[in-house]
Amino acid sequence: MRDCCVPWRSTASSSRGRAVSLGNTRGPLTPADLRDYAACRSLDDLRAEANAACEAVWGNRVFVRGLVEISNHCAMDCLYCGIRCSNQRIARYRLFPEEIVALAREGYARGIRTFVLQGGEDPAFSTDDYCRMVEGVRNATGGEAAVTLSLGILVSMFTAIFVARIIFDLWLRRRTPGATLSI
């Protein structure tokens, strides 16, 4: 390791003449800062530092996500995507909300604590359907599992609606003790 490569603190100067440190508290590091930081380290040193940082935060645990492919129907025709609506060579499927909840319940019993509901932008499912799916997974896991949605560009619109509903529910719960989440 060269002199400028003391882990987490660098005496190397960035292109703007200030010291580079991964512990920088003056604001976010720029791409130039990161290049300067990495320039005086070997790949092995960088890998060791990254592993040490990861282990300091997460330990040596492995986190498994349960990927639930809820549908391969899609209203979009993205040319890079295998489930685009114009692809007539694939067999289409769609899981019912009860099946999704059952899969999450089984995964939770096996130790999975994060579920990804993934699929195309299926016109058969409404925003309310997606909310009920998420609510079903959350209820089936006692509210302990995280749920991530991967539903194409629909996710942005859905996320805004879902967050608004959660905020409203939290507000309602504060005003009405004992109220339950009603997404």
SERO-4910 file (N, C-alpha, C, O; in steps of 0.05 Angstrom, whole numbers):
BEGIN
 pado doro    nc1    nc2    nc3   cac1   cac2   cac3    cc1    cc2    cc3    oc1    oc2    oc3
  Met    A     17    -23      0      0      0      0     18     25      0     36     27     16
  Arg    A     13     44    -18     29     68    -19     21     86      4      0     82     17
  Asp    A     38    106     10     33    124     33      6    137     32     -6    141     53
  Cys    A     -4    144      9    -30    158      8    -53    139     11    -76    148     10
  Cys    A    -48    114     16    -70     94     16    -77     84     43    -83     60     47
  Val    A    -77    101     63    -85     93     90   -115     88     89   -130    106     80
  Pro    A   -125     65     97   -153     60     94   -171     81    107   -167     90    129
  Trp    A   -191     90     91   -212    109     99   -202    137    101   -219    156    103
  Arg    A   -176    142    101   -166    170    101   -144    172     80   -126    155     79
  Ser    A   -146    191     63   -126    194     42   -113    221     45   -126    241     50
  Thr    A    -86    221     41    -72    246     41    -69    256     12    -57    277      7
  Ala    A    -80    240     -7    -79    249    -34    -97    273    -38   -117    275    -23
  Ser    A    -91    290    -55   -107    314    -60   -125    309    -84   -117    295   -104
  Ser    A   -149    320    -83   -166    317   -106   -158    337   -127   -140    353   -123
  Ser    A   -172    337   -149   -166    356   -171   -172    385   -162   -162    403   -175
  Arg    A   -186    389   -140   -191    416   -130   -172    423   -107   -175    444    -95
  Gly    A   -153    405   -102   -132    412    -82   -139    406    -53   -123    413    -36
  Arg    A   -162    393    -47   -168    387    -19   -164    357    -14   -163    341    -33
  Ala    A   -161    350     11   -156    322     18   -181    305     12   -203    315     15
  Val    A   -177    281      3   -198    263     -4   -201    243     18   -181    232     28
  Ser    A   -226    239     27   -231    220     49   -258    207     44   -277    222     38
  Leu    A   -260    181     47   -287    169     46   -304    177     69   -328    174     69
  Gly    A   -292    187     90   -306    197    113   -312    227    111   -316    240    132
  Asn    A   -311    237     88   -315    266     83   -342    275     94   -363    264     87
  Thr    A   -341    295    111   -366    306    123   -373    333    111   -392    345    120
  Arg    A   -358    342     91   -364    368     80   -384    366     57   -389    386     44
  Gly    A   -394    344     52   -413    340     30   -407    315     15   -388    301     21
  Pro    A   -424    309     -5   -420    285    -20   -394    285    -36   -385    306    -45
  Leu    A   -382    262    -39   -358    260    -56   -366    262    -85   -387    253    -94
  Thr    A   -349    275   -100   -353    277   -129   -340    254   -143   -324    240   -131
  Pro    A   -347    249   -168   -333    228   -184   -303    233   -184   -288    214   -183
  Ala    A   -294    258   -186   -266    264   -186   -253    256   -159   -231    245   -159
  Asp    A   -267    261   -137   -257    253   -110   -253    222   -110   -233    212   -100
  Leu    A   -273    208   -119   -271    179   -119   -249    169   -137   -234    150   -130
  Arg    A   -245    181   -160   -223    173   -178   -197    178   -164   -179    161   -165
  Asp    A   -194    201   -151   -169    207   -137   -164    188   -115   -141    179   -110
  Tyr    A   -185    181   -100   -182    163    -78   -173    135    -88   -156    123    -76
  Ala    A   -186    126   -109   -180     99   -120   -153     98   -135   -141     77   -137
  Ala    A   -144    121   -145   -120    121   -161    -95    111   -147    -77    100   -159
  Cys    A    -94    116   -121    -70    108   -106    -73     82    -91    -59     76    -72
  Arg    A    -94     66    -99    -99     40    -86    -99     18   -106   -107     22   -129
  Ser    A    -91     -5    -98    -93    -29   -115   -122    -39   -114   -137    -32    -96
  Leu    A   -129    -55   -133   -156    -66   -133   -160    -83   -108   -182    -83    -97
  Asp    A   -140    -98   -100   -142   -114    -76   -147    -97    -51   -162   -104    -34
  Asp    A   -133    -74    -50   -137    -55    -27   -165    -44    -27   -178    -43     -6
  Leu    A   -175    -36    -50   -202    -25    -52   -222    -47    -44   -242    -41    -30
  Arg    A   -218    -71    -54   -236    -93    -47   -236    -98    -17   -257   -103     -5
  Ala    A   -213    -98     -5   -211   -103     24   -225    -81     40   -238    -86     59
  Glu    A   -221    -56     31   -235    -33     45   -265    -35     42   -280    -31     61
  Ala    A   -274    -42     18   -303    -45     13   -314    -68     30   -336    -65     42
  Asn    A   -300    -90     31   -309   -112     48   -310   -105     77   -329   -112     92
  Ala    A   -290    -90     87   -289    -82    115   -313    -63    121   -325    -65    142
  Ala    A   -318    -44    103   -341    -26    107   -367    -41    107   -384    -36    124
  Cys    A   -370    -60     89   -395    -76     87   -398    -92    113   -420    -93    124
  Glu    A   -377   -105    121   -379   -122    145   -384   -105    170   -398   -114    189
  Ala    A   -373    -81    171   -378    -63    194   -408    -56    197   -418    -53    219
  Val    A   -421    -54    174   -449    -46    175   -467    -71    176   -486    -72    193
  Trp    A   -462    -91    160   -480   -114    157   -470   -140    170   -486   -159    172
  Gly    A   -445   -141    179   -435   -166    189   -430   -185    166   -426   -176    143
  Asn    A   -429   -210    171   -423   -230    150   -449   -244    142   -448   -267    132
  Arg    A   -472   -231    145   -497   -244    138   -503   -241    108   -493   -224     95
  Val    A   -519   -259     99   -529   -259     71   -559   -253     72   -573   -267     86
  Phe    A   -567   -234     57   -596   -227     56   -608   -237     30   -598   -232      8
  Val    A   -629   -252     33   -642   -265     10   -669   -251      5   -684   -246     23
  Arg    A   -674   -244    -20   -699   -233    -28   -716   -254    -42   -706   -270    -58
  Gly    A   -741   -254    -36   -760   -272    -49   -771   -258    -74   -786   -238    -71
  Leu    A   -764   -267    -97   -774   -255   -122   -799   -270   -131   -799   -294   -136
  Val    A   -821   -255   -132   -847   -266   -140   -855   -254   -167   -862   -231   -168
  Glu    A   -853   -270   -187   -861   -261   -214   -891   -262   -215   -903   -284   -219
  Ile    A   -905   -239   -213   -934   -239   -210   -948   -240   -237   -971   -249   -238
  Ser    A   -935   -232   -258   -948   -232   -285   -927   -226   -306   -908   -212   -301
  Asn    A   -931   -237   -330   -914   -229   -352   -931   -217   -374   -923   -215   -397
  His    A   -955   -208   -367   -971   -192   -385   -961   -163   -383   -955   -154   -361
  Cys    A   -960   -149   -405   -951   -122   -404   -964   -106   -427   -966   -115   -449
  Ala    A   -972    -82   -420   -984    -64   -439   -963    -48   -455   -969    -36   -476
  Met    A   -938    -49   -446   -917    -33   -459   -903    -51   -480   -904    -75   -480
  Asp    A   -889    -37   -498   -875    -51   -520   -846    -43   -521   -836    -35   -542
  Cys    A   -833    -44   -498   -804    -37   -496   -788    -58   -511   -789    -82   -505
  Leu    A   -773    -49   -531   -759    -67   -549   -739    -85   -535   -733   -107   -545
  Tyr    A   -727    -76   -513   -707    -92   -499   -719   -113   -482   -704   -131   -472
  Cys    A   -745   -113   -478   -757   -130   -458   -770   -155   -470   -784   -153   -490
  Gly    A   -765   -178   -458   -776   -203   -468   -806   -207   -464   -818   -223   -477
  Ile    A   -818   -192   -445   -847   -194   -441   -862   -171   -453   -886   -167   -446
  Arg    A   -850   -157   -472   -864   -135   -485   -890   -145   -499   -891   -169   -506
  Cys    A   -909   -128   -501   -936   -137   -511   -935   -149   -539   -952   -166   -545
  Ser    A   -916   -141   -556   -915   -152   -583   -902   -179   -585   -902   -192   -606
  Asn    A   -890   -189   -563   -877   -215   -564   -898   -237   -562   -909   -242   -540
  Gln    A   -904   -249   -584   -925   -270   -585   -914   -298   -581   -929   -317   -581
  Arg    A   -887   -300   -576   -875   -326   -574   -874   -336   -545   -864   -358   -540
  Ile    A   -884   -321   -526   -883   -330   -498   -911   -337   -488   -931   -326   -496
  Ala    A   -912   -357   -470   -937   -364   -457   -941   -343   -434   -924   -339   -418
  Arg    A   -964   -332   -434   -970   -311   -413   -982   -324   -388   -996   -345   -390
  Tyr    A   -977   -312   -366   -988   -322   -340   -994   -298   -322   -984   -276   -327
  Arg    A  -1010   -302   -302  -1017   -281   -283  -1023   -296   -257  -1040   -314   -257
  Leu    A  -1011   -288   -235  -1018   -299   -209  -1041   -284   -196  -1044   -260   -200
  Phe    A  -1058   -298   -182  -1079   -285   -167  -1068   -275   -141  -1048   -285   -131
  Pro    A  -1080   -253   -130  -1069   -242   -105  -1067   -263    -83  -1048   -262    -67
  Glu    A  -1085   -282    -81  -1084   -303    -61  -1058   -320    -64  -1046   -329    -44
  Glu    A  -1051   -325    -89  -1026   -341    -95  -1002   -325    -86   -983   -337    -75
  Ile    A  -1002   -300    -91   -979   -282    -84   -976   -282    -53   -953   -285    -43
  Val    A   -998   -279    -39   -997   -279    -10   -987   -306      1   -972   -308     19
  Ala    A   -997   -328    -11   -989   -355     -3   -959   -359     -7   -945   -370     10
  Leu    A   -948   -349    -30   -919   -351    -35   -903   -335    -14   -883   -344     -5
  Ala    A   -913   -312     -8   -899   -295     12   -900   -308     39   -880   -308     54
  Arg    A   -923   -320     46   -925   -333     72   -906   -356     74   -892   -360     95
  Glu    A   -904   -372     53   -885   -395     52   -856   -385     54   -840   -396     68
  Gly    A   -850   -364     38   -822   -353     39   -815   -342     66   -793   -345     75
  Tyr    A   -834   -329     79   -829   -317    105   -824   -340    125   -806   -337    142
  Ala    A   -839   -362    123   -835   -384    141   -807   -396    137   -796   -409    155
  Arg    A   -795   -393    113   -768   -403    107   -746   -383    112   -723   -388    107
  Gly    A   -754   -360    124   -734   -340    132   -730   -316    114   -713   -299    119
  Ile    A   -745   -314     92   -743   -291     74   -757   -267     87   -780   -270     96
  Arg    A   -744   -244     87   -756   -220     99   -760   -197     80   -769   -175     88
  Thr    A   -753   -201     55   -757   -181     34   -768   -195      9   -758   -215      0
  Phe    A   -790   -184     -1   -802   -196    -25   -804   -175    -47   -810   -151    -42
  Val    A   -797   -183    -71   -799   -166    -95   -822   -177   -112   -822   -200   -121
  Leu    A   -843   -161   -115   -865   -168   -133   -858   -156   -160   -857   -132   -163
  Gln    A   -853   -174   -179   -843   -165   -205   -861   -174   -227   -873   -196   -226
  Gly    A   -864   -157   -247   -880   -165   -270   -881   -142   -290   -869   -121   -286
  Gly    A   -896   -147   -311   -900   -126   -331   -922   -107   -321   -933   -111   -300
  Glu    A   -928    -88   -338   -950    -69   -331   -976    -82   -341   -986    -76   -362
  Asp    A   -986    -99   -324  -1009   -116   -331  -1034    -99   -329  -1041    -90   -307
  Pro    A  -1048    -96   -351  -1073    -80   -351  -1095    -92   -334  -1115    -79   -328
  Ala    A  -1093   -118   -328  -1114   -131   -311  -1112   -122   -282  -1131   -126   -267
  Phe    A  -1089   -111   -273  -1086   -103   -246  -1088    -73   -244  -1076    -58   -259
  Ser    A  -1104    -64   -225  -1107    -35   -219  -1088    -27   -197  -1076    -45   -184
  Thr    A  -1086     -2   -192  -1070      8   -170  -1080     -4   -143  -1065    -12   -126
  Asp    A  -1107     -5   -141  -1118    -17   -117  -1111    -46   -114  -1106    -56    -92
  Asp    A  -1109    -61   -136  -1101    -89   -136  -1073    -91   -125  -1067   -108   -108
  Tyr    A  -1055    -74   -135  -1027    -75   -125  -1025    -68    -96  -1010    -80    -81
  Cys    A  -1041    -48    -87  -1042    -41    -59  -1051    -65    -42  -1040    -70    -21
  Arg    A  -1072    -79    -52  -1081   -102    -37  -1061   -124    -36  -1058   -138    -16
  Met    A  -1045   -128    -58  -1024   -148    -58  -1003   -142    -37   -995   -159    -21
  Val    A   -995   -116    -36   -974   -108    -17   -985   -111     12   -972   -121     29
  Glu    A  -1010   -102     15  -1022   -105     42  -1025   -134     50  -1020   -141     73
  Gly    A  -1032   -152     31  -1034   -180     36  -1007   -192     45  -1006   -208     64
  Val    A   -986   -185     31   -959   -195     38   -951   -184     66   -941   -199     83
  Arg    A   -956   -158     70   -949   -147     97   -965   -161    119   -954   -167    140
  Asn    A   -991   -165    115  -1007   -178    135   -999   -207    139   -998   -217    162
  Ala    A   -992   -221    118   -984   -250    119   -958   -253    134   -952   -274    145
  Thr    A   -942   -232    136   -916   -233    149   -916   -217    175   -895   -211    187
  Gly    A   -940   -210    185   -942   -195    210   -929   -167    207   -921   -156    227
  Gly    A   -928   -157    183   -917   -130    179   -886   -130    181   -874   -109    181
  Glu    A   -874   -153    182   -845   -155    185   -829   -156    160   -805   -149    160
  Ala    A   -842   -162    137   -828   -165    112   -829   -139     96   -850   -125     96
  Ala    A   -807   -132     83   -807   -109     65   -817   -119     38   -813   -142     30
  Val    A   -830   -101     23   -840   -107     -3   -830    -86    -23   -833    -62    -19
  Thr    A   -818    -96    -44   -808    -79    -66   -824    -86    -91   -829   -109    -96
  Leu    A   -831    -65   -106   -845    -70   -131   -827    -65   -155   -812    -46   -155
  Ser    A   -829    -82   -174   -814    -79   -199   -834    -84   -222   -838   -107   -231
  Leu    A   -848    -63   -230   -870    -65   -248   -867    -46   -272   -886    -34   -281
  Gly    A   -843    -43   -282   -838    -24   -304   -840      4   -295   -835     11   -272
  Ile    A   -848     22   -314   -850     50   -307   -875     56   -290   -877     78   -279
  Leu    A   -893     37   -288   -916     40   -271   -909     45   -242   -924     57   -227
  Val    A   -885     35   -234   -877     37   -206   -876     66   -196   -884     71   -173
  Ser    A   -867     85   -213   -865    112   -204   -893    123   -196   -895    135   -174
  Met    A   -913    119   -213   -939    129   -206   -951    114   -183   -963    126   -165
  Phe    A   -947     88   -182   -957     71   -161   -945     79   -134   -958     81   -114
  Thr    A   -919     84   -134   -904     91   -110   -916    117    -98   -920    118    -74
  Ala    A   -921    137   -115   -932    162   -105   -959    157    -92   -964    168    -70
  Ile    A   -976    141   -104  -1003    136    -93  -1000    120    -67  -1013    126    -47
  Phe    A   -982    100    -67   -979     83    -44   -968     98    -20   -978     95      3
  Val    A   -948    115    -25   -937    132     -3   -958    150      8   -960    154     32
  Ala    A   -974    162    -10   -995    180      0  -1015    165     18  -1024    176     38
  Arg    A  -1022    140     10  -1040    124     26  -1027    117     54  -1041    118     74
  Ile    A  -1002    111     54   -989    105     79   -988    129     97   -994    127    121
  Ile    A   -982    152     86   -982    177    102  -1009    182    113  -1012    190    137
  Phe    A  -1030    179     97  -1057    183    106  -1064    163    128  -1075    171    149
  Asp    A  -1057    138    125  -1062    118    145  -1048    124    171  -1059    122    193
  Leu    A  -1022    133    170  -1008    140    194  -1021    164    208  -1023    165    232
  Trp    A  -1030    183    192  -1044    206    204  -1070    197    217  -1076    205    239
  Leu    A  -1085    180    203  -1110    169    214  -1105    153    240  -1120    156    259
  Arg    A  -1084    137    240  -1077    121    263  -1071    138    287  -1078    131    310
  Arg    A  -1058    161    283  -1052    179    305  -1077    191    316  -1080    196    340
  Arg    A  -1096    197    299  -1122    209    307  -1141    189    319  -1158    196    335
  Thr    A  -1138    163    311  -1156    142    320  -1139    119    331  -1132    101    316
  Pro    A  -1134    119    357  -1118     98    369  -1131     70    363  -1155     67    365
  Gly    A  -1114     51    356  -1123     24    351  -1131     19    322  -1138     -3    314
  Ala    A  -1131     41    305  -1138     37    277  -1116     20    263  -1092     22    271
  Thr    A  -1124      4    244  -1104    -12    230  -1099     -1    202  -1114     15    191
  Leu    A  -1076     -9    191  -1068      0    165  -1088    -11    144  -1093    -35    143
  Ser    A  -1100      7    129  -1120     -1    110  -1114      8     82  -1128     25     70
  Ile    A  -1093     -3     71  -1084      5     45  -1103     -4     24  -1099      0      0
***
